[in-house]
Amino acid sequence: MPYNYKKFTTSKLWIGGILLLAVVIIWMLLDNFILHRDERVKAALESGQRFEILLKTGEIKGRAPMLEEEPASEAVEPELNIQENIPSADINSQDMPAEEPEVEDPLAWMGQDFIGPRLPDDAVKALLSSDLSSNMQPVNNVSIKDISAKPIVVIIIKNVGLNPSFTREVMELPKEINIGFSAYSDSLDEWVKKVQEVGHEVILNIPMEAVDSQINKPGPYSLITQATDAENQTRLKMVLGLASGYSAIYSDNNEIFTRSPDTIKPLLDALKKENKHFVYGGGYTNNMVIQVADSINYPVLVNDLVLDDDISSAAVSKKFVEMERIANEKGYVVAMAHPYPATISILESWLQTAPQKNLLVSPVSLLLGKNISK
């Protein structure tokens, strides 16, 4: 069968024509968008449509059209709508509203993201303007033997109110155990009233800047070293007004706010003026608090130890032994503990043995407001 040269030639011509057209189109695109790109950029730079800044050298290529199209003109002074030769005293000042001085808001630190119990506006105003200096009580200098013939043991369960189930369990302890509430507990005033109804004495925590404040940010009520005295005084008054009927306030053992006389003296001065007793949780290692308190004749009750910083049963049991030793040597001891179930269980067992050891477990008020000597 003979080969059809005509058919072959026609089909090849069609394919060749299509390929040639595609090559021409591609070449035009390359010529327009790539090969002449530098020419287009150059033209844009010269016309002011584009300018480039070299980040490495700071050199500017091209020109900004605003600089070319709007030549600098001489500065024209704005016309004032005031007639000449009129003394300034004749100008009608009544038409100009007087500028009112800005009043600093003492609660500016309490933003919308504030977390914690809030007080009614009228209560806040009353707290900020309160002055209880007329209610200051005299300080008694007493010997511990005049208070009790038995060694006194004051136990404070601290940071209560953050966990409702723990709070209810603490309330079931004997009434001689003192309950220290956190300032950030929900329904704080209601909890305080419930605890007082069953006979416990209440002390209230005053939050302070802690050692690990870079990790655990201080709360909105916290006294912090970077705040002004006025800001810290406002926060202090807010905390003092969160509840009523408490015996004293206390600090935690890991705070650093009281390590400088610049911060501790204004605090103790304010507490003395407000007639609020202070249980210092930092122990006797910080002599600064004790020295400043003595200098202003303000008795501070110092915590001797924390029973459950190590929550293992063996460690807590050893702390109870140490607590007994301090009580027998000094005549009294102040111990703090957390509302952990394990701690509460050991405490309940120990309380049954206290009378046999000739120890008096007492509310904290027995030692408050006194300069106690041995």
Secondary structure, 3 states (H helix, E strand, C coil): CCCCHHHHHHHHHHHHHHHHHHHHHHHHHHHHHHHCHHHHHHHHHHHCCCEEECCCCCCEEECCHHHHHCCCCCCCCCCCCCCCCCCHHHCCHHHCCCCCCCCCCCCCCCCCCCCCCCCCHHHHHHHHCCCCHHHCCCCEEEEHHHHCCCCEEEEEEEEECCCHHHHHHHHCCCCCCEEEECCCCCCHHHHHHHHHHCCCCEEEECCECECCCCCCCCCCCCECCCCCHHHHHHHHHHHHCCCCCCCEEECCCCECHHHCHHHHHHHHHHHHHCCCCEEECCCCCCHHHHHHHHHCCCCCEECCEECCCCCCHHHHHHHHHHHHHHHHHHCEEEEEECCCHHHHHHHHHHHHHCHHHCCEECCHHHCCCEEEEC
